[in-house]
């Protein structure tokens, strides 16, 4: 089970560098669409995998595409909003992250709402 998770994290690590470079060269929107479609195909492939070797391959690909989506799509969305609103968006995600890591489960429930 640990290899299963490690492959996905390794793919995400490589995907952030690979798709970050590609999004600088070819644009954020096309690379975002490619990474999201690739992630969807990898999820379907993982669900239909007949053996553990193929499952691990699809999970590695999923991590690769998710790493690309994190870099390209998040940057693309940030570039779409006005500069004055970017700090509000960033503050909102940081606020949710603080409550998510909080040791108090009641605060975690409030952050989800």
ABEGO torsion letter per residue (X at the ends): XAAAAAAAAAAAAAAAAAAAAAAAAAEAAAAAAAAAAAAAAAAAAAAABABAAAAAAAAAAAAAAAAAAAAAAAAAAAAABBAAAAAAAAAAAAAAAAAAABABAAAAAAAAX
